[in-house]
C-alpha cells in the first residue's frame, strides 16, 4: 500500500476515533447517561450512546412457532447473515459476469482466494479433493466477512452468536462423515469407530463430537472475547485508547486468522476421514 493510501486510512481512523469519543465518551457534561441529548447542530440532534455487549438472555427474537416454542431466531444474527449472504452472492455474480484475461480488482480478489484454496485443497486432499473447493472456499469467505463486519457501525458479528459456529460445525462434520462413508463404505466406516478394540467405540464417537465442539467454541470464543476486550479497554481508558483501531485489529487480524483456522481444520478432518 502506498504512502498516500496509508495517509487516507489514518485520516479515516482519526475521524472515526473523534466521533467515537464524542458519542461514547461524551464531550458534553450534560449527557451522563445513554439516550440523553449531547448537543444539537441545526436540525441534527446527537444522543449519548453506550457501547456494550447485548443481554444474551433478552435479545430480540422472532418466535416462528409461537411464544412458547423452543425454536427462535436471533433477529440481529439472522439479519446480518442474510445481508452477508446477499453481499457474497452479488459480489460473486459481478466478479464472474465478465471474466477477463487481465482481471479487475474484484476478479483479482476472488481469483486470489480461489487459487490459494485450490493449492491447499490439492495438497491436503489430493487432486480428487477439488470437489470440496467450492464448499471450503465459500465457508472461509462467509466466516471471514462474519468475523470482520463488526467494526462497521450498527453491525454485529454473527459469529458472536454461538448458534452460528455450531451451525457451520454441523455442516463440516456432516461432510466429513459422508466422505468417510464414500471412501470406506458403510462397513469400513463403522469399523473405524471400533478401532483398535470394539470397547473403544463410545470413546471414539465422543472424540468425534469433541472435534466439532472445539471447532465451534474456538471461533465463538475468539470473536466474543475480542468484542469484550475492546469494550473493557474502551471503558477503562474513557475511549481515548483507539476503540476504532482495536475493533479493526480484532476484526481484520483475529477474524481472518479464525476463519482460516476453522476452514483448515475442516479440511484436515476430511483428509483424516478418507485416509486408509
Rosetta silent file (secondary structure, phi, psi, omega in degrees, C-alpha in Angstrom):
SEQUENCE: XXXXXXXXXXXXXXXXXXXXXXXXXXXXXXXXXXXXXXXXXXXXXXXXXXXXXXXXXXXXXXXXXXXXXXXXXXXXXXXXXXXXXXXXXXXXXXXXXXXXXXXXXXXXXXXXXXXXXXXXXXXXXXXXXXXXXXXXXXXXXXXXXXXXXXXXXXXXXXXXXXXXXXXXXXXXXXXXXXXXXXXXXXXXXXXXXXXXXXXXXXXXXXXXXXXXXXXXXXXXXXXXXXXXXXXXXXXXXXXXXXXXXXXXXXXXXXXXXXXXXXXXXXXXXXXXXXXX
SCORE:     score description
SCORE:     0.000 S_00000001
   1 L     0.000  133.367 -177.681    0.000    0.000    0.000 S_00000001
   2 L   -71.286  163.311  179.421    1.379    3.417   -0.986 S_00000001
   3 H   -62.393  -33.880 -179.910    2.104    6.180    1.489 S_00000001
   4 H   -66.298  -41.559  178.988   -0.803    8.239    0.136 S_00000001
   5 H   -67.998  -38.604  176.766   -3.288    5.429    0.755 S_00000001
   6 H   -62.288  -37.384  177.801   -1.897    4.874    4.261 S_00000001
   7 H   -64.093  -41.700  177.801   -2.411    8.584    4.962 S_00000001
   8 H   -61.857  -43.262  178.892   -6.047    8.320    3.838 S_00000001
   9 H   -62.308  -42.351  179.580   -6.579    5.306    6.104 S_00000001
  10 H   -62.957  -39.861  179.200   -5.005    7.170    9.042 S_00000001
  11 H   -65.114  -42.959  179.741   -7.272   10.189    8.442 S_00000001
  12 H   -62.524  -44.313  179.253  -10.380    7.984    8.299 S_00000001
  13 H   -62.869  -41.423  179.982   -9.397    6.207   11.533 S_00000001
  14 H   -62.137  -42.699  178.990   -8.705    9.554   13.234 S_00000001
  15 H   -63.980  -42.507  178.515  -12.138   10.901   12.230 S_00000001
  16 H   -64.589  -36.126  178.064  -13.830    7.718   13.456 S_00000001
  17 H   -63.715  -43.359  179.520  -11.912    7.960   16.737 S_00000001
  18 H   -63.217  -43.664  178.735  -13.115   11.522   17.278 S_00000001
  19 H   -64.248  -41.460  178.510  -16.714   10.544   16.530 S_00000001
  20 H   -63.141  -43.843  178.826  -16.463    7.530   18.841 S_00000001
  21 H   -63.127  -39.209 -178.769  -15.020    9.644   21.636 S_00000001
  22 H   -68.209  -42.289 -174.393  -17.726   12.255   21.150 S_00000001
  23 H   -81.289  -44.323 -176.013  -20.635    9.805   21.106 S_00000001
  24 H   -91.996  -41.002  178.597  -19.481    7.193   23.618 S_00000001
  25 H   -75.208  -39.913  175.835  -17.039    9.167   25.758 S_00000001
  26 H    86.706  105.223  174.521  -19.207   12.259   25.724 S_00000001
  27 L   -79.188  -21.730 -175.763  -17.828   15.788   25.297 S_00000001
  28 L   -95.491  128.854  177.541  -20.880   17.239   26.981 S_00000001
  29 L   -73.664  -15.855  179.757  -21.156   17.107   30.773 S_00000001
  30 L   -74.669  -24.698 -179.340  -24.938   17.446   30.452 S_00000001
  31 L  -101.113   99.187 -177.577  -25.208   13.975   28.841 S_00000001
  32 L  -108.754  -12.410 -178.062  -24.220   11.485   31.518 S_00000001
  33 L  -129.482  152.066  177.899  -26.494    8.560   30.660 S_00000001
  34 L   -57.272  137.124  178.394  -27.295    6.731   27.412 S_00000001
  35 L    96.110  -13.517  179.512  -30.135    8.336   25.494 S_00000001
  36 L   -81.181  152.050 -177.169  -29.609   11.868   26.813 S_00000001
  37 E   -73.896  127.442  177.041  -29.090   14.741   24.386 S_00000001
  38 E   -87.211  -52.532 -179.305  -25.431   15.699   23.931 S_00000001
  39 E  -162.786  163.240  176.677  -25.788   18.610   21.544 S_00000001
  40 E  -124.770  129.103  177.777  -27.879   19.966   18.702 S_00000001
  41 E  -119.838   94.335 -175.431  -26.422   21.149   15.421 S_00000001
  42 L    63.262 -126.028  178.684  -29.251   22.737   13.456 S_00000001
  43 L   -81.773   -4.220 -176.243  -31.817   20.017   12.762 S_00000001
  44 E   -94.280  130.519  178.104  -29.405   17.287   13.862 S_00000001
  45 E  -116.548  126.763  178.839  -29.548   16.022   17.463 S_00000001
  46 E  -101.904  130.456 -179.564  -26.728   13.900   18.898 S_00000001
  47 E  -109.734  149.731  175.101  -27.548   11.478   21.730 S_00000001
  48 L   -73.236  134.284  179.368  -25.218    9.837   24.196 S_00000001
  49 L  -116.498  172.297  179.289  -24.811    6.116   23.484 S_00000001
  50 L  -132.854  126.348  178.483  -23.403    3.217   25.412 S_00000001
  51 L   -90.915  124.880  179.996  -21.072    0.605   23.986 S_00000001
  52 L  -169.745  165.377  177.233  -21.656   -2.812   25.465 S_00000001
  53 L   -74.492  148.128  178.117  -22.443   -6.432   24.818 S_00000001
  54 L   -68.747  157.739  174.266  -26.090   -7.343   24.341 S_00000001
  55 L   -77.389  104.738 -173.501  -28.026   -9.062   27.080 S_00000001
  56 L   -66.867  -16.650  178.469  -27.856  -12.618   25.754 S_00000001
  57 L   -83.799  -17.073 -175.318  -30.817  -13.617   27.917 S_00000001
  58 L  -135.787   43.802  178.121  -33.092  -10.976   26.411 S_00000001
  59 L   -77.665  147.734  177.006  -32.032  -10.485   22.796 S_00000001
  60 L   -60.169  131.268 -175.901  -34.747   -9.574   20.268 S_00000001
  61 E  -134.368  156.166  170.292  -36.059  -12.783   18.717 S_00000001
  62 E  -102.351  121.091  177.434  -38.532  -13.979   16.146 S_00000001
  63 E   -96.582   96.075 -173.034  -40.812  -16.688   17.533 S_00000001
  64 L   -72.706  -27.264 -174.490  -41.771  -18.544   14.380 S_00000001
  65 L  -118.092   24.450  179.133  -43.905  -21.213   16.058 S_00000001
  66 L   108.839  161.435 -175.420  -45.476  -19.260   18.915 S_00000001
  67 L   -62.911  -31.747 -176.738  -44.314  -17.651   22.139 S_00000001
  68 L   -90.409    1.785 -176.025  -43.766  -20.967   23.906 S_00000001
  69 L   -73.219  148.102  178.911  -41.808  -22.560   21.057 S_00000001
  70 L   -76.301  -36.943 -175.091  -38.212  -23.625   21.593 S_00000001
  71 L   -81.865  112.360  178.313  -37.068  -22.704   18.076 S_00000001
  72 E  -134.171  157.229 -179.223  -36.473  -18.967   17.872 S_00000001
  73 E  -114.065  130.582  172.412  -34.304  -16.753   15.696 S_00000001
  74 E   -69.358  120.317 -173.636  -31.992  -14.037   16.981 S_00000001
  75 H   -60.669  -49.282 -176.088  -33.101  -11.015   14.940 S_00000001
  76 H   -64.948  -43.848  179.859  -29.716   -9.307   14.659 S_00000001
  77 H   -61.826  -44.448 -179.047  -27.870  -12.531   13.838 S_00000001
  78 H   -63.532  -44.725 -179.563  -30.440  -13.503   11.200 S_00000001
  79 H   -62.513  -44.805 -178.340  -30.407  -10.068    9.570 S_00000001
  80 H   -64.975  -41.646  179.414  -26.611   -9.944    9.458 S_00000001
  81 H   -63.960  -41.050  178.712  -26.318  -13.455    7.974 S_00000001
  82 H   -64.002  -43.858  179.460  -28.888  -12.660    5.280 S_00000001
  83 H   -63.817  -40.778  178.998  -27.096   -9.411    4.388 S_00000001
  84 H   -64.964  -43.913  178.863  -23.726  -11.187    4.249 S_00000001
  85 H   -61.198  -44.080  179.765  -25.137  -13.950    2.029 S_00000001
  86 H   -62.519  -42.721  179.730  -26.704  -11.392   -0.316 S_00000001
  87 H   -61.524  -45.769 -178.269  -23.427   -9.451   -0.482 S_00000001
  88 H   -63.930  -43.042 -179.671  -21.376  -12.570   -1.278 S_00000001
  89 H   -63.702  -45.027 -179.920  -23.812  -13.709   -3.996 S_00000001
  90 H   -65.293  -43.666  179.416  -23.900  -10.265   -5.629 S_00000001
  91 H   -62.337  -41.798  178.925  -20.102   -9.887   -5.424 S_00000001
  92 H   -65.096  -39.639  179.252  -19.581  -13.347   -6.945 S_00000001
  93 H   -64.168  -45.129 -179.618  -22.070  -12.572   -9.724 S_00000001
  94 H   -65.395  -40.347 -176.955  -20.376   -9.271  -10.558 S_00000001
  95 H   -68.906  -30.129 -175.810  -16.902  -10.821  -10.416 S_00000001
  96 H  -104.456   -0.949 -177.592  -17.794  -13.729  -12.723 S_00000001
  97 H   -67.706  -43.292  179.564  -20.188  -11.983  -15.079 S_00000001
  98 L  -130.598   83.179  179.462  -17.452  -10.706  -17.378 S_00000001
  99 L   -73.648  135.934 -177.870  -14.268  -12.660  -16.768 S_00000001
 100 L  -126.160  153.082  177.546  -11.232  -11.111  -18.413 S_00000001
 101 L   -64.593  -36.025  173.391   -7.697  -12.297  -19.073 S_00000001
 102 L  -102.335   96.917 -170.879   -6.475   -9.135  -17.354 S_00000001
 103 L   -70.519  150.547  172.014   -8.658   -9.205  -14.224 S_00000001
 104 L   -80.280 -172.105 -175.498  -10.049   -6.171  -12.493 S_00000001
 105 H   -64.918  -48.522 -177.603   -9.772   -5.593   -8.764 S_00000001
 106 H   -64.760  -43.817  178.158  -12.822   -7.630   -7.731 S_00000001
 107 H   -63.576  -35.818  179.411  -11.957  -10.512  -10.062 S_00000001
 108 H   -65.166  -39.256  178.823   -8.377  -10.444   -8.759 S_00000001
 109 H   -62.757  -47.503 -179.463   -9.564  -10.781   -5.161 S_00000001
 110 H   -66.742  -38.695  178.528  -11.741  -13.788   -5.975 S_00000001
 111 H   -65.315  -35.575  178.350   -9.015  -15.370   -8.120 S_00000001
 112 H   -64.161  -44.810  179.584   -6.544  -14.952   -5.263 S_00000001
 113 H   -65.202  -45.573 -179.213   -8.859  -16.715   -2.809 S_00000001
 114 H   -62.665  -44.970 -179.387   -9.696  -19.495   -5.282 S_00000001
 115 H   -63.493  -42.254 -179.789   -6.050  -20.046   -6.218 S_00000001
 116 H   -62.430  -48.143 -177.528   -4.929  -20.159   -2.590 S_00000001
 117 H   -74.390  -27.363  175.668   -7.573  -22.655   -1.536 S_00000001
 118 H   -63.381  -42.729  178.044   -7.146  -24.715   -4.705 S_00000001
 119 H   -65.357  -44.522 -178.855   -3.486  -25.217   -3.784 S_00000001
 120 H   -64.845  -41.197 -178.651   -4.294  -26.020   -0.147 S_00000001
 121 H   -65.931  -43.036 -179.557   -7.061  -28.462   -1.072 S_00000001
 122 H   -67.426  -35.534  178.592   -4.885  -30.341   -3.565 S_00000001
 123 H   -71.199  -32.232 -175.868   -2.001  -30.549   -1.092 S_00000001
 124 H   -90.388  -43.635 -173.228   -4.264  -31.772    1.721 S_00000001
 125 H  -108.303   -8.259 -177.465   -6.885  -33.897   -0.057 S_00000001
 126 L    86.213  173.326 -178.325   -5.193  -34.686   -3.358 S_00000001
 127 H   -58.147  -34.803 -179.193   -6.489  -33.954   -6.873 S_00000001
 128 H   -69.462  -16.431 -178.422   -9.783  -35.764   -6.177 S_00000001
 129 H   -80.731   -0.128 -178.210  -10.450  -33.393   -3.297 S_00000001
 130 H   -65.196  -18.959  178.217  -11.006  -30.432   -5.603 S_00000001
 131 H   -66.598  -16.877  177.450  -14.735  -31.101   -5.493 S_00000001
 132 H   -87.171   -5.514 -177.313  -14.613  -29.709   -1.938 S_00000001
 133 H   -59.193  -45.844  178.866  -13.133  -26.418   -3.124 S_00000001
 134 H   -59.586  -41.728 -179.318  -16.495  -24.611   -3.577 S_00000001
 135 H   -67.367  -46.731 -176.952  -17.659  -25.623   -0.098 S_00000001
 136 H   -69.422  -40.512  177.579  -14.392  -24.815    1.677 S_00000001
 137 H   -64.327  -43.689  177.780  -13.856  -21.546   -0.197 S_00000001
 138 H   -64.739  -38.134  178.344  -17.412  -20.394    0.477 S_00000001
 139 H   -60.417  -45.362 -179.887  -17.053  -21.409    4.124 S_00000001
 140 H   -63.773  -46.439 -176.836  -13.942  -19.254    4.505 S_00000001
 141 H   -62.642  -45.401 -179.725  -15.459  -16.210    2.773 S_00000001
 142 H   -62.737  -46.286 -179.714  -18.686  -16.350    4.805 S_00000001
 143 H   -66.310  -39.308 -179.333  -16.837  -16.793    8.104 S_00000001
 144 H   -61.909  -48.958  178.946  -14.295  -14.114    7.250 S_00000001
 145 H   -64.747  -39.280  178.954  -16.919  -11.491    6.479 S_00000001
 146 H   -63.210  -30.930 -179.000  -18.941  -12.578    9.530 S_00000001
 147 H   -80.479  -32.945 -172.797  -15.861  -12.087   11.721 S_00000001
 148 H   -97.805   -9.451 -171.830  -14.741   -8.686   10.425 S_00000001
 149 H   -70.920  -13.860 -174.356  -18.070   -6.975    9.864 S_00000001
 150 H   -66.247  -21.052 -179.151  -18.333   -5.840   13.487 S_00000001
 151 H   -79.832   -6.352  173.615  -16.158   -2.742   13.043 S_00000001
 152 L   -81.019  131.086 -178.791  -18.798   -1.229   10.739 S_00000001
 153 L   -55.984  143.523  176.428  -21.204    0.969   12.761 S_00000001
 154 L    69.866   15.726  176.828  -24.622   -0.513   13.574 S_00000001
 155 L  -118.497  171.095 -178.981  -23.478   -4.046   12.713 S_00000001
 156 L  -150.336  140.689 -179.871  -22.600   -7.088   14.790 S_00000001
 157 L   -67.426  121.641  176.841  -20.547  -10.190   14.103 S_00000001
 158 H   -60.961  -30.618 -178.601  -22.910  -13.145   13.519 S_00000001
 159 H   -72.809   -4.552  172.222  -20.198  -15.471   14.843 S_00000001
 160 H   -73.057  -18.029  175.007  -20.587  -13.763   18.229 S_00000001
 161 L   -91.773  121.139 -174.858  -23.754  -15.868   18.471 S_00000001
 162 H   -57.954  -28.352 -178.432  -22.778  -19.456   19.373 S_00000001
 163 H   -61.639  -31.340 -177.913  -25.508  -20.855   17.140 S_00000001
 164 H   -70.236  -52.248  174.532  -23.658  -19.669   14.011 S_00000001
 165 H   -59.060  -37.150  178.336  -20.347  -21.501   14.680 S_00000001
 166 H   -63.325  -40.304  178.642  -22.344  -24.554   15.774 S_00000001
 167 H   -63.841  -44.095  177.409  -24.293  -24.499   12.516 S_00000001
 168 H   -64.951  -37.135  178.493  -21.128  -24.282   10.421 S_00000001
 169 H   -62.860  -42.267  179.667  -19.593  -27.047   12.522 S_00000001
 170 H   -62.531  -37.715  177.332  -22.546  -29.359   11.842 S_00000001
 171 H   -63.375  -46.524 -178.878  -22.149  -28.761    8.103 S_00000001
 172 H   -62.491  -46.950 -178.710  -18.422  -29.600    8.256 S_00000001
 173 H   -65.651  -33.964  176.936  -18.939  -32.757   10.358 S_00000001
 174 H   -63.628  -44.002  177.473  -21.742  -33.912    8.050 S_00000001
 175 H   -63.069  -39.539  179.500  -19.431  -33.603    5.050 S_00000001
 176 H   -60.323  -46.667 -178.798  -16.703  -35.446    6.989 S_00000001
 177 H   -67.354  -39.157  178.873  -18.988  -38.411    7.741 S_00000001
 178 H   -63.648  -42.488  179.718  -20.315  -38.544    4.174 S_00000001
 179 H   -67.385  -36.441  177.492  -16.787  -38.560    2.770 S_00000001
 180 H   -63.443  -43.504  178.194  -15.732  -41.270    5.242 S_00000001
 181 H   -64.780  -40.455 -179.552  -18.655  -43.483    4.136 S_00000001
 182 H   -64.084  -37.663 -176.643  -17.888  -42.760    0.480 S_00000001
 183 H   -82.080  -34.992 -172.105  -14.222  -43.705    0.876 S_00000001
 184 H  -110.433  -13.827 -173.353  -14.552  -46.714    3.206 S_00000001
 185 H    80.935  166.538 -177.974  -18.092  -47.969    2.701 S_00000001
 186 H   -61.041  -44.481 -178.558  -20.604  -48.494    5.498 S_00000001
 187 H   -63.003  -47.098  179.333  -18.703  -51.439    6.945 S_00000001
 188 H   -65.871  -33.617  178.734  -15.346  -49.685    6.947 S_00000001
 189 H   -64.265  -47.328  179.104  -16.930  -46.540    8.363 S_00000001
 190 H   -66.664  -38.827 -179.956  -18.409  -48.404   11.332 S_00000001
 191 H   -63.009  -33.463 -178.703  -15.201  -50.387   11.784 S_00000001
 192 H   -63.654  -26.776  177.805  -13.157  -47.172   12.012 S_00000001
 193 H   -82.053  -13.034 -178.975  -15.073  -46.266   15.190 S_00000001
 194 L  -100.292    9.917 -179.050  -14.304  -49.682   16.696 S_00000001
 195 L   -91.741  144.687   -3.282  -10.535  -49.382   16.382 S_00000001
 196 L   -81.019  -15.406  178.789   -8.369  -50.647   17.976 S_00000001
 197 L  -133.685  154.005 -178.318  -10.977  -52.546   20.016 S_00000001
 198 H   -59.994  -29.998 -178.787  -14.788  -52.628   19.933 S_00000001
 199 H   -67.699  -15.756 -179.371  -14.876  -51.377   23.511 S_00000001
 200 H   -85.621   -4.341 -176.224  -13.324  -48.098   22.289 S_00000001
 201 H   -57.139  -47.495  178.741  -16.320  -47.248   20.070 S_00000001
 202 H   -58.164  -40.434  179.928  -18.070  -44.966   22.641 S_00000001
 203 H   -68.013  -37.340  177.881  -14.839  -43.063   23.229 S_00000001
 204 H   -66.346  -37.828  177.112  -14.200  -42.697   19.500 S_00000001
 205 H   -65.471  -44.235  177.888  -17.714  -41.328   18.998 S_00000001
 206 H   -61.587  -38.794  178.401  -17.211  -38.874   21.866 S_00000001
 207 H   -63.112  -37.899  178.321  -13.882  -37.857   20.335 S_00000001
 208 H   -66.214  -41.656  177.098  -15.582  -37.115   17.011 S_00000001
 209 H   -64.211  -39.324 -179.974  -18.192  -34.961   18.757 S_00000001
 210 H   -61.651  -32.864  176.353  -15.408  -33.214   20.698 S_00000001
 211 H   -57.849  -47.337 -179.010  -13.810  -32.198   17.389 S_00000001
 212 H   -66.532  -40.372 -179.546  -16.941  -30.296   16.438 S_00000001
 213 H   -62.946  -46.816 -179.620  -17.364  -28.733   19.871 S_00000001
 214 H   -65.236  -36.453 -179.797  -13.767  -27.468   19.941 S_00000001
 215 H   -62.410  -45.938 -176.785  -14.062  -26.230   16.352 S_00000001
 216 H   -76.916  -41.113 -177.591  -17.151  -24.126   17.051 S_00000001
 217 H   -70.185  -29.141  177.046  -16.240  -22.906   20.544 S_00000001
 218 H   -63.019  -47.269 -179.952  -12.792  -21.773   19.364 S_00000001
 219 H   -65.200  -48.818 -179.247  -14.351  -19.487   16.759 S_00000001
 220 H   -59.356  -46.966 -176.142  -17.122  -18.268   19.077 S_00000001
 221 H   -64.865  -39.699 -179.146  -14.757  -17.616   21.994 S_00000001
 222 H   -69.291  -40.739 -178.988  -12.226  -15.636   19.968 S_00000001
 223 H   -70.698  -46.502  178.670  -14.806  -13.374   18.316 S_00000001
 224 H   -66.527  -40.295  178.699  -16.783  -12.755   21.507 S_00000001
 225 H   -61.743  -40.210  176.854  -13.580  -12.389   23.524 S_00000001
 226 H   -61.822  -41.761  177.997  -12.282   -9.764   21.111 S_00000001
 227 H   -63.325  -40.401  179.609  -15.505   -7.773   21.469 S_00000001
 228 H   -65.579  -42.095  179.602  -15.290   -7.946   25.265 S_00000001
 229 H   -60.983  -44.128  179.325  -11.646   -6.801   25.248 S_00000001
 230 H   -60.510  -43.269 -178.268  -12.494   -3.789   23.073 S_00000001
 231 H   -66.769  -45.191 -178.040  -15.361   -2.813   25.382 S_00000001
 232 H   -63.742  -47.985 -179.813  -13.379   -3.236   28.617 S_00000001
 233 H   -63.723  -38.941  179.902  -10.334   -1.307   27.383 S_00000001
 234 H   -64.188  -41.087  177.516  -12.542    1.426   25.956 S_00000001
 235 H   -65.561  -44.085 -176.085  -14.354    1.866   29.271 S_00000001
 236 H   -65.592  -33.149 -177.336  -11.122    1.862   31.299 S_00000001
 237 L  -101.422   11.553  179.789   -9.460    4.495   29.088 S_00000001
 238 L    55.655   33.898  174.752  -12.606    6.607   28.594 S_00000001
 239 L    69.129   17.106  176.110  -12.455    5.802   24.857 S_00000001
 240 L   -88.003  -13.091 -174.759   -9.112    7.534   24.352 S_00000001
 241 L   -97.742   55.487  169.939   -7.270    4.284   23.525 S_00000001
 242 L    49.920   61.463  177.318   -8.334    3.874   19.897 S_00000001
 243 H   -62.114  -32.451  177.687  -11.542    1.817   20.137 S_00000001
 244 H   -67.613  -42.982  177.720  -11.901    2.038   16.356 S_00000001
 245 H   -63.676  -38.865  177.635   -8.335    0.778   15.872 S_00000001
 246 H   -64.188  -41.848  178.218   -8.924   -2.040   18.363 S_00000001
 247 H   -61.061  -42.441 -179.297  -12.101   -3.042   16.542 S_00000001
 248 H   -67.238  -37.610  179.004  -10.249   -3.110   13.242 S_00000001
 249 H   -63.921  -52.700 -177.851   -7.419   -5.181   14.759 S_00000001
 250 H   -68.213  -29.603  178.190   -9.685   -7.802   16.299 S_00000001
 251 H   -74.152  -54.656 -173.540  -11.917   -7.766   13.243 S_00000001
 252 H   -75.578  -47.718 -174.641   -9.341   -7.902   10.463 S_00000001
 253 H   -79.037  -61.889 -177.902   -6.478   -9.800   12.101 S_00000001
 254 H   -63.216  -41.717 -179.570   -8.143  -12.131   14.608 S_00000001
 255 H   -61.828  -41.048  178.892  -11.222  -12.568   12.409 S_00000001
 256 H   -66.726  -44.852 -179.844   -9.123  -13.550    9.392 S_00000001
 257 H   -61.095  -45.108 -177.190   -6.992  -15.975   11.397 S_00000001
 258 H   -67.780  -37.559  176.188  -10.021  -17.655   12.977 S_00000001
 259 H   -64.389  -40.277  179.735  -11.849  -18.046    9.654 S_00000001
 260 H   -68.009  -42.539  179.813   -8.714  -19.598    8.133 S_00000001
 261 H   -63.020  -44.468  179.386   -8.174  -21.929   11.126 S_00000001
 262 H   -59.052  -46.373 -178.635  -11.811  -23.093   11.047 S_00000001
 263 H   -66.578  -42.800 -179.068  -11.604  -23.839    7.312 S_00000001
 264 H   -66.282  -38.734  177.297   -8.219  -25.576    7.541 S_00000001
 265 H   -65.481  -39.751  175.801   -9.364  -27.779   10.429 S_00000001
 266 H   -60.601  -41.921  177.302  -12.457  -28.738    8.463 S_00000001
 267 H   -63.652  -40.709  179.871  -10.234  -29.656    5.517 S_00000001
 268 H   -65.671  -40.131  178.842   -7.953  -31.666    7.803 S_00000001
 269 H   -61.696  -38.795  177.281  -10.901  -33.572    9.303 S_00000001
 270 H   -64.677  -43.193 -179.710  -11.987  -34.563    5.789 S_00000001
 271 H   -62.290  -40.950  179.654   -8.461  -35.728    4.950 S_00000001
 272 H   -67.635  -38.603 -177.024   -8.272  -37.843    8.115 S_00000001
 273 H   -66.309  -33.443 -176.019  -11.734  -39.337    7.488 S_00000001
 274 H   -93.783   -5.761 -179.335  -10.876  -40.563    3.964 S_00000001
 275 L   -69.694  147.706  178.831   -7.381  -41.807    4.863 S_00000001
 276 L   -73.481    0.000    0.000   -6.845  -45.561    4.837 S_00000001
